[in-house]
Amino acid sequence: MALGFVRRTRFRITIGVIAAAVVSLFLAFRLSPWPGALLIRQVFENDANNVLKEMETHAAANVASILNERCRAGDGDA
């Protein structure tokens, strides 16, 4: 008799925790734009990484980059 009570109690607690988590997630996405924005950012970053890997095969090998080159000496905006 006591074993059945423990199983039912444990089952109810588990279902309660899962239900609370689902409700919390639903409210977080419904009340605030922040979780949705993070999710969209992650999806776009994953897609950007995949596109970058696919496009590397089409990049030219003889391109040089000159970094931090100033057009006008003494002009911080140039």
N, C-alpha and C positions, 0 to 999 in steps of 0.2 A: 504494500500500500504506500509506504513512504517513498519507494523508488519511483513509482508513477507520478507522485506529487512533485518530486525533484525534476523529473523529465519535463512535465508540463510547465513548471516554473521556469526552467532553463529555456524552453522553447518560447515561452511568452516574452522573456527578457530579450532573447535573440531577435524575435520579430519586432519588438519595441525599439531596439537599437537600430535595426535596418530601417524601420518606418521613420524614426527621428532623423536619420541621415538623409533619407530621400526628401523629407519635408524641408530640411535645412538647405539642401542643394537647390530645391525648387525655389525657395524663398530668396536665396542668395542671387540666383539668376534673374528672378522676377523683380526684386526690389533695387538692385544695383547693377549698373552697366559694367562694373569692373570685372567680374568673373567672365562675362561674355567677351569682353575686349581682350582679356588674356588668352582665352581660347582661340579667338580669331587670329591674334598675333602669332600663336604657336603654329596654327595651320599654315599661315602664310610663310613663316620662317622655314617650315619643313618643305613646303613646295619650292621656295626659293633655293634651298640647298639642292634639291633634286634637279631643278633647271640648271643650276650652275654646273653640276657634274655632267649633265648632258651636253652643255654648250662648250665645255673645255676642249672637246675634240675638234671644234671648229675654230678655235683661237689661233691666230697667226703666231709663229714661233719667233719671228724677228722683230718684235715690237719692244721698244725700250721706253722706260718711264724715267722722267726727271722729276724728282720730288723736291718740294720746298724751294722752287726757283722763283726769284723775285723779278718782276718786270721792271720796276723802278727802284733804285736804291734809296733807302730812307723813307719809302712810302709803305706804311704798315698795312694798308688796305689793298695794295696792288699785288 
